[in-house]
Amino acid sequence: MPEEYTSLVTALKSLTQGEDPDVNTLPMAEDEWYTRPDTVSYGIVTMDFEVPSLNADGVKADRAFEGSVHLFSMVRNGSGWVALITAVLEEHCGACWDLNSHTYERETGLFHWEWTFQVMG
Protein backbone atom coordinates (compact mmCIF):
# COMPACT_ATOMS: atom_id res chain seq x y z
CA MET A 1 0.00 0.00 0.00
CA PRO A 2 1.17 3.57 -0.64
CA GLU A 3 2.61 5.58 2.23
CA GLU A 4 -0.19 8.20 2.13
CA TYR A 5 -2.76 5.47 2.57
CA THR A 6 -1.00 3.68 5.42
CA SER A 7 -0.33 6.93 7.29
CA LEU A 8 -4.04 7.83 7.09
CA VAL A 9 -5.02 4.36 8.31
CA THR A 10 -2.54 4.66 11.19
CA ALA A 11 -3.90 8.09 12.17
CA LEU A 12 -7.53 6.90 12.11
CA LYS A 13 -6.62 3.79 14.08
CA SER A 14 -4.95 5.97 16.71
CA LEU A 15 -8.37 7.56 17.30
CA THR A 16 -9.95 4.14 17.70
CA GLN A 17 -7.24 1.96 19.24
CA GLY A 18 -5.35 3.97 21.82
CA GLU A 19 -2.31 2.29 23.34
CA ASP A 20 -2.94 3.88 26.73
CA PRO A 21 -6.13 2.46 28.30
CA ASP A 22 -6.74 5.76 30.12
CA VAL A 23 -6.91 7.72 26.85
CA ASN A 24 -10.40 8.26 25.47
CA THR A 25 -10.71 6.36 22.19
CA LEU A 26 -13.60 6.11 19.76
CA PRO A 27 -15.12 2.61 19.98
CA MET A 28 -15.57 0.87 16.64
CA ALA A 29 -18.52 -1.23 15.57
CA GLU A 30 -17.70 -4.91 15.15
CA ASP A 31 -18.63 -6.65 11.91
CA GLU A 32 -19.04 -3.25 10.29
CA TRP A 33 -22.78 -2.40 10.37
CA TYR A 34 -24.20 -5.34 12.30
CA THR A 35 -23.22 -4.74 15.91
CA ARG A 36 -22.69 -1.49 17.73
CA PRO A 37 -20.84 -0.84 20.96
CA ASP A 38 -22.92 0.14 23.96
CA THR A 39 -21.46 3.68 24.11
CA VAL A 40 -22.47 7.28 23.45
CA SER A 41 -20.42 7.48 20.22
CA TYR A 42 -18.85 4.92 17.91
CA GLY A 43 -17.34 4.82 14.44
CA ILE A 44 -16.87 2.71 11.33
CA VAL A 45 -13.92 3.13 8.97
CA THR A 46 -13.97 1.61 5.49
CA MET A 47 -10.82 2.02 3.41
CA ASP A 48 -10.36 -0.74 0.95
CA PHE A 49 -11.00 0.03 -2.68
CA GLU A 50 -9.16 1.64 -5.55
CA VAL A 51 -10.84 4.31 -7.65
CA PRO A 52 -10.48 4.14 -11.44
CA SER A 53 -6.86 4.70 -12.43
CA LEU A 54 -5.29 7.30 -14.68
CA ASN A 55 -3.88 5.40 -17.64
CA ALA A 56 -1.28 6.60 -20.10
CA ASP A 57 0.16 4.67 -23.04
CA GLY A 58 -1.78 1.59 -21.99
CA VAL A 59 -0.31 1.40 -18.48
CA LYS A 60 -1.47 2.63 -15.08
CA ALA A 61 0.11 6.07 -14.61
CA ASP A 62 -1.41 6.99 -11.27
CA ARG A 63 -3.95 5.64 -8.83
CA ALA A 64 -5.92 6.65 -5.77
CA PHE A 65 -7.70 4.85 -2.96
CA GLU A 66 -11.09 5.86 -1.64
CA GLY A 67 -12.79 5.21 1.65
CA SER A 68 -15.23 6.49 4.20
CA VAL A 69 -15.44 7.23 7.89
CA HIS A 70 -18.77 7.02 9.71
CA LEU A 71 -19.46 8.45 13.15
CA PHE A 72 -22.60 7.60 15.10
CA SER A 73 -23.42 9.47 18.29
CA MET A 74 -26.29 10.00 20.69
CA VAL A 75 -24.91 13.53 21.16
CA ARG A 76 -25.72 16.25 18.60
CA ASN A 77 -22.11 17.52 18.44
CA GLY A 78 -20.57 14.04 18.24
CA SER A 79 -18.83 14.33 21.63
CA GLY A 80 -15.85 16.09 20.04
CA TRP A 81 -15.13 13.29 17.55
CA VAL A 82 -16.25 15.36 14.55
CA ALA A 83 -13.37 17.81 15.04
CA LEU A 84 -10.83 15.02 15.62
CA ILE A 85 -11.85 13.07 12.52
CA THR A 86 -11.90 16.24 10.41
CA ALA A 87 -8.40 17.17 11.63
CA VAL A 88 -7.02 13.73 10.66
CA LEU A 89 -8.59 14.01 7.20
CA GLU A 90 -7.24 17.56 6.74
CA GLU A 91 -3.74 16.46 7.70
CA HIS A 92 -3.59 13.32 5.57
CA CYS A 93 -5.90 14.05 2.63
CA GLY A 94 -5.58 17.79 2.15
CA ALA A 95 -8.57 18.86 0.07
CA CYS A 96 -9.45 15.31 -1.02
CA TRP A 97 -12.19 14.64 1.54
CA ASP A 98 -15.81 15.63 1.94
CA LEU A 99 -18.43 15.56 4.68
CA ASN A 100 -20.80 13.55 2.55
CA SER A 101 -23.77 13.54 4.93
CA HIS A 102 -24.94 14.43 8.43
CA THR A 103 -28.28 12.98 9.42
CA TYR A 104 -30.37 12.11 12.43
CA GLU A 105 -31.72 8.56 12.44
CA ARG A 106 -35.07 8.48 14.23
CA GLU A 107 -35.15 4.67 14.45
CA THR A 108 -31.92 4.46 16.43
CA GLY A 109 -31.84 7.92 18.00
CA LEU A 110 -28.32 8.45 16.60
CA PHE A 111 -26.71 11.32 14.75
CA HIS A 112 -24.70 10.02 11.78
CA TRP A 113 -21.80 11.72 9.99
CA GLU A 114 -20.20 10.24 6.87
CA TRP A 115 -16.95 11.51 5.40
CA THR A 116 -15.55 10.25 2.09
CA PHE A 117 -11.91 10.66 1.17
CA GLN A 118 -9.28 9.81 -1.41
CA VAL A 119 -5.54 9.34 -1.02
CA MET A 120 -3.02 9.06 -3.82
CA GLY A 121 -1.34 5.74 -4.36
ZIUR-V351809 format. One record per helix or strand. SS is the DSSP state (H for helix, E for strand). FROM is the first residue (numbers start at 1). TO is the last residue. If there is no record, write none. Layout:
ss = (SS/SS)
from = (FROM/FROM)
to = (TO/TO)
//
This chain:
ss = (H/E/E/E/E/E/H/E/E)
from = (3/27/41/54/59/64/78/97/110)
to = (16/28/50/56/62/73/93/105/120)
//
